[in-house]
Amino acid sequence: MLTNGRCPSNMLSIRDALEVLEGKWKLLILFSLASGPKRFKEISREVNGITDRTLSKELKSLEENRLVVKHVYNTFPPAVEYTITAHGQSLGKVMDELHYWGLAHRKEIIGK
């Protein structure tokens, strides 16, 4: 239902949310961080299949959108830790619902 190639005004918020969370990795990264702060390699291990380059790019995007904060500790070598923000935690209900929908969808499609 596009008018003149643009989203109707009642769809702008959905479009904005999808642009922030686009791709297959961002919600998985946020889900990983929901259990507590993690270092880069910990996130990489939990989010199976993501490359280091992609993880770095996605973390930067999540930081820009204030969903994740990066803490750099003054140690040698420097330690870096990522934490989900309160704004990122506000997606908890969305992630829960996607989880349950995904379980139901798997059952519907593949019977498991």
Protein Blocks (a to p, Z undefined) as FASTA:
>chain_A
ZZehiacfklmmmmmmmmmmgcjklmmmmmmmmnoccdfklmmmmmghiafklmmmmmmm
mmmnopaccdddddddddddddddfklmmmmmmmmmmmmmmmmmmmmmnoZZ
